[in-house]
């Protein structure tokens, strides 16, 4: 009897637990969706600044309702020439757009070879002493760079102007197993908190590191450790680090960055001497082209004299070459059918090999994490996907053009509107989007499902506007300068629907009855003017 009663109590407790868990999960889902109940949207500017020795870090408060709706956080970094942004990583995938300048970036991808450079010396001892590192990638203005979560990376400005980059952290991404709080883990230095709004009010006391011995100096050493750097290595004792990394205790103390006041962007006085084939080849080409120009300048007059002397000989060679070519054509006419048959067979073999190679892959292009591309330039005019010579151009990057975005589930769009150019009303079908102004100013209009404008104002350089999923948005440049901006999207294949395309795809009678229009008015809406989404308004 007692066992039956206990079983009933157990079943009742289990049902109550399941019901409570379901209610909590449902409540959390409602909270997430309620974050996008926006009656108005504001143009946001950075809320916090962190000045470093060689640069500036600016962040937006992630508690803004607009950013909570999109589930993202943003960082804008300015790195001075010869400035180095210290190695760091985040549990959230990142998408970086280079606004200005150029530089190099290095990733430390686990499981990949520690170096890709062929050894120069035949001495094994010397080879071990040489510096080895993974591939370093160059980037420049207009590049979109994808950083996977948990992968440490560093950035260095080797140009002559400040390097400016805007970074999106997708904190609500499924790859982030923590929460929506933006976090940046630094491997070194003493960086200040980049998102102070999310930091705990009281910093927890550090635990005594492994291997700590008792003694009269223990309290003093513990208090010194609590005042040392904010990097992940600062939480380990110097003695333990020395044992773990097989180094001396003095070096281990330096790794903990005691009382380092340089911040997260440090100055490299003499520049970085790094192994990069692109940089070395560029320097060699510059020196080679300079030598060629000097030699060509001295030999130009001499070459002109030789050309005048050899002119009759050149005509004779051309005449002989034409005669031989005609003879070969006559000989090959009889073999034409056989040659075409061989070419068709070779073409079929190539197609068969391509089909076999593409089996089992989604797009026929197999990329490993060690060799995958992480950047794509979308600001070049030749890269435009949509172009109107009077209104502007649009370029997009997604998982089809940059396959690594398939895992990160992010994409981006670059828009340049000429003066008075209009990006006609449209909406993102499957993504939230964040519009960041790079240059100029323009007017942005956003409308919700009730037909109410939640944003209708001018935005300028450095401002950010969030456009929730399916909210209709339109942009127009001013009449004085172009309007340039980048749009981050929370889907690797973000799809856009345009009002003009919807009208063209809808029968005329449906439009006439839906809006109460006459036939000539429907024809004007469907067929007059530019068919694309970029429009230049007609002069009145």
N, C-alpha and C positions, 0 to 999 in steps of 0.2 A: 504493500500500500504506500509505503514511504517512497519507494523507487518510482512509482507511477506519479506521485505528487512532484517529486524532484524533476522528473522528465517534463511534466507540464510546465513547471517554472522555467526550465531550460529552454523549451520551445517558445514560451512567451517572451523570454529575454532575447532570444535570437531574432524573433519576428520584430520586436521593438527596436533592436539594433539595426536590422536591415531597413526598417521604415525610416529611422532617424538618418541613416546614411543616405538613403534615396532623397529625403527631404533636403539634407544639406547640399547634396550634389545639384539638385534642382535649383536650390536657392543660389548656389554659386554661379550656375548658368544664367539665371535671371539677372544677377548682379552684373555679369559680364555684358549681357545684352543691354541692360539699362544704362550702361556707361555711354551708349551711343544715342541716348534720347536728348539730342542737342537742339535747343530752340534757337541758338545763335552760335556762330563760329567767329573766333577772333584771329587776327593776324598776330603770330607769336614772334617774339625776339628772344635772344638768349637771356636767361635769368641769372646765370652764375659765371664768374670769370676766375680762372686759375692762371696766374702769371708764373712762367718758368724762366730759367736762365736764357733759353734760346727760343722762346715761343710763347704762345697763348692758347689756352684751352677754354672754350665756352660751351655751356650746356643749357638745354631747355629743361625746365622743371617737369619731370614726368607726371606730376600730379595734375597738370592741366587736363580738363575734361576731354579736350580734343585728342590729346596724345593717349589718354587712357582708352578712348574709343578705338583708336587705331592699334593700340597695344604695342607702341614703339617708344624709343627714346632717341635723342639726337645729340651729336657732339660736333662742334666745329673747331678744327685745330689750325693754327697758324704757326708754321715752323720757319724760323729764320735760316738764311744760308749757313751751311755747315752745322745745322741743328739736327739732333738725333732724338727721335721719340723712342723712349725706352721700350724694350720688349714687354708686351702685355698680351692678355687674352681675355675673352669674355665667354660666358656660357650661352650667349645669344649670337646668332649669325649676324654678320655685319655686311653692309653694302656701302662702299665709299665712292664718292664722286670728287674728282680733282677739279677744283675751281680755277686754280692759278698755280703756275710753277711746274717744276719737274723734280723727280727724285728717284730713289731706289728703295725697294722693299724686300725684306727677307722673311720667309716662313720657316718655322722649325716643325716639320711634319713628322710625327712619330711613325716608325716603320720604314721610312724612306732612307736611301743611302745618305751617309753623312757628308759625302762630297760627290760631285760629278766631274771634277777636274782630273785629267790624266796626269800621273806623276811625271815630273821632269827628270829627277835624279835617279840614277840606278842604285844608289845606296839606300838600303832599307831603313837605316837609322835616320838618314836625312829626311826620307819620306814621312816618317812618323813625327818628325819635329815640325814639318810644314803645317801651316794653318789649313784646316779643312772645314767646309761648311756646305750647306745645301744651296740650291740654285737661288740667285738673286735676280729679281725682276725690276726692270725699269718702268716708269710710268710718267705721264705728262698730262697737260691740261686736256680735259675732256674725257679722261679714262674713268671707267667704272671698275672698281676692284671688289671682288668677293672674298670675304674672310670667313672660313668655317668656324663654328664654335669650338672653344677649347684649344685652338691652335695659336701658339705665341707668334707674334710678328713685330717687326721693328721698321721704322721709316726714317730715311735720311734725305735731307735736302742738299743736293749737290749743284743746284743752280745758283744764279746770281740774284734772284728775287725771292721774296717770301713764298713759301708753299702753303696754299690754303686748301683745305679739304673738309667736306661735310660728310659725316658718318651716320648711318642709320643702324640702330640696334633693335632687332625684332625680338623684344622681350616676351611676346606672347607666342612665339614660334614653338612648335612641338619639340624641336631639338633642345630647347631650354627646359631642363627637368626641375628647375628651382621654382621661382615665382616671377612676377612681372617687375620686380625691382631691378633696375639696371646695375650691373656690377662689372668692374674692370679690375682684373688681377694683374699686378705688376710683379715681374721677376726681380726687379732691383730698384734702387733709388728710394726716395722718401716722398712719394707723390701726395699731393693734397687730394681730398675727396672731390671727385668731379661731379657727383650728384649729392650735395650735402643735404638736400631735402629728404633723402631716403635713409640717411645714416641714423643709427641708434643714438638716443639722447646721451646715454652714458656708455663709454667704451668699456668692455669687459676687461678685468684684470688678466694679465698674461699668466699662463701656467709656467712653473719653473721648468726650463728646458731639460731634455734628456741628459743624463750624465752629470748633473749639477752636484758638486761636492759641498759639504757644509764647511763653515769657517767664519772668521770674523768679518771678511769682506763680502759675504754672501748677500746681505741686505743692500749694500751699496751697488753690487753688480746687478741685482735684480731691478733696482730703481733705474739704473742706466739703460737696461734692456727695454724697459717700458717707454723710454723716451727716444728709442731708436726708430729706424725707418718704418714706413707703412707698406713695404713690399711683403710678398709671401715668405721670403727667406728671413725676414725680421722676426718671425714667430718661432724660429729655431735658435737654440743656443749656439754660440761660436764653437764650443768644444764638440758638440754633436755634428755640426756642419763639417768641421775639420775631419772627423772620423768618417762621415758619409761620403764626402767628396775626395777623400784621400789627399788632403792638403794641410798646410800648417794653420795654426789657430789665428795668426795675424791676418792671413788671407781670408779666413772664414769670417773674421770680424768685419773686414771691408765689404764682404758680400752682404752683410746685414745692413749696410748703408747707414752707419751711425751719424746722426746729426747732419745729414746731407740736405742742403738748402737749395739745390739746383732745380728741384721739381721734376716733372715727368718728361721735359724736353731739355736736353743738355747740349752744351756747346762743344763741338769737336774742333780744337784749335787748328790743327794742321790738316784737317780733312781725313776722310776714311780711305785707306788703301785696301780695296776689296777686289776679289777675283770675280770679274764679270767680263765675258767675251764681248758684249755689246760696247761697254765703255772703252775697253782696250782697242777694239777694232775701230771705233769711232776716232780715237786719238791717232791711231796709225793712219787712217784714211785722211784725216786732216793734215797731218805732216806730209803724207805722200802727195796729196793734191797741191799742197803749197810748193813742194819741190817741182812738181810737174809744171805748175804755172810759171815758176822762175825759169825753168829750162825752155819751156815753149816760148816765152817772151824773147829769149836770146836767139832762138832758132827760127823765128817766124820769117824774118827777111830772107834767111838762107833757103828756107823751104819754098818760098814764092819764086825764087830764081830757079830752083830745080824743077818746079812745076812747069815753068815756061819752056825749059829745055826739053822736058819729057812729053810735051803735049802731042807731037806726031806719033810717038811710040804708043801712047795710051789709045789713040784712035785705031791703031793697027791691032792691038790686043783685043779691043772690043769687037772688031770686025771678025776676027778669028773665032772668038767665043760664040758669037751668034751663029756662025756656020756649023760649028760642032753641035750646038744645041738643036738645030733643025734636023741634023742627021740622026741624033738620038731619038727624037720624036717619031721619025719615020720608022725606025727599027722597033719602037715600043708599041706601035699601033697594032701589030699582029699579035702582041701578047696582052692586049688590054683586057680581054674577057677572062683570061686565066688569072691575071693580077687582081681583078675585082672579086673573083671567087675566093682567093686566098685572104683578101682583106675581110670579107664577110665571115669566114671561118675564124679568123683571129678575133674579130669583134665579138662573136658568140662565145668564144673561150673566155674573154675578159669579163663579159657579163655574168657567166657562170661562176667564175672565181669571186666576183663581187657579191653575188647572191649567197654563196657559201660563207663568205667572210662576214656578211651582215646578219646571218642567222643567230638568234639568241640575243641580239642587241636591239635597243629601242630605235636607234637612228643610224645604225651602220658604222658609227664612229666610237671605237672603244677607247676610253681614257681611264688611266689609273690616277689615284690621288696624288702620286708623285710627279706626274707629268701633265696634269690637267691645267688648262688655261684658267687664270683667275681674273683677267682684265680684258676689257673691250672698250675701244674709243668710240663714243657716239656723238661727239661734237663736230667731227669733220664734215664739211659740206658733201663730200662724196659718199658719206655713210647715210644720207637722208633716206628714209623710207617713204615719206610724203613730202612733196615739194610744190609750192606755188611761187613763181618768180615775183609775184607782187605782194604776197601775204606772209610767206615764211617757210619753214621746214620743220619736220619732226623726225626723230630717230628713236628707235626702241632697242632694248636689249633684254632678252628673256632666255629661258632654258634651251630654246632652239638654236640661238646664236652663241650662247655661253653655257654649255651643259652643266657646269657646276651649280648654276642657279636652280637646277631641278631639285637638288638636295636642300638648298637653303630656302626654297620657296619664296624667292624675291625676284623683282625685275625693276627696270627703270626706264624712263622716257625723257628725252631731251627735246626742248621746244625753243625755237627762235622765231619770234614774230617780228616782222618788219613794222615800220611806223604805220599805225592805224590798223595793222593786220589783226584778224579775228580767228580764234580757234572756236568754231561754231559749237553750240551746245551738244554735250556728250556725257556719258556716264560710264564708270567702270563696272562691268557686270559682276566680277568675282573678286574684287580687291578693294581695300581702302588705299587711298593715295595721299601723299604728302608733297605739296608744291613748295619748292624753295627757290627764291628769286636770286639769280646770279648777277644780273646786270639790268639796269634800266628800271622802269616802273610800268605798271599796267593795271587794268581794272579786272577784277575777278568777281563773278557772280555765281552763287551756289544756291540751289533750290531744293527743298525737301519734298517728301511724298505728299504733303498737304498743299503744295504749290506756294509755300511761303519762302521768301528769300531769307536764308539764314546768314548769308554774307553777301554784301554788295559794296565793295569799297576798292580803293587803290592800294596796291602793295608795292613795296620798293625793295631795293637790294638788301639782302640779309634777313628778310622776313620769311616766315613759314606759315602755310595755310594747309589745314587738314581737310580733305574731301572724303567723307564717308562713302562706303559702297552704295552704288545706285543713286546717290544724290547727283542731280544734273548740274554741270559746271560749264562755264564759258569764260574765255579770257580774251582780252583785247589790249594791244599795245597802245601807248600814248602817241601823240602826234609830233613829239620832239625826238625820240630815240627808240631803238629797238628794245624789245622785251624778251629777255633770255631767262629761262628757268629749267630746273630739273625736277622730275616727279618720281619719287620712290613708291613702289607698289608692293603690297603684301601678298603677292601671288606670282609664281614663276612664269605663268602664262596668262597674265592679266589681259582680259578681253575688253575692248572698248566698243560701245554702241553709239552711233551718231544719229541725231534727230533727222538730218537730211537724208541719210541712207534709209532710215525707217520709212520716211515719206515716199521715197522712190520705190521701195519694195512693197508698198501698200497699194491696192487697187484704187483707181481714181474715184469710183463710186463710194468706196468706204470713206475716203477722205472728205468727199463732198457731204455725205450724210453725217459724219462725225463732227465736222466743224461748221456745217451750214454754208458751204461755199458753192459758187457757181463753177461751171466746167472750165471756163477760161482762168479762173483763179486757181483751181487745182492744177491745171497745166503749168501755170507760172510757178507754183511751189515745187512741182515735181521736176521740171525740166529747165527752167531758166537759171542763168548764172552758173557759177562753178559747181561741179558735181562733188568735189572733195570737201573735206572738213575745214580747210584753210581758206579764208575768204578775205578779199580786200573790198571794203565798202565802196560803192559807187559815189562819185562826187556829186553833191546836190546842185 
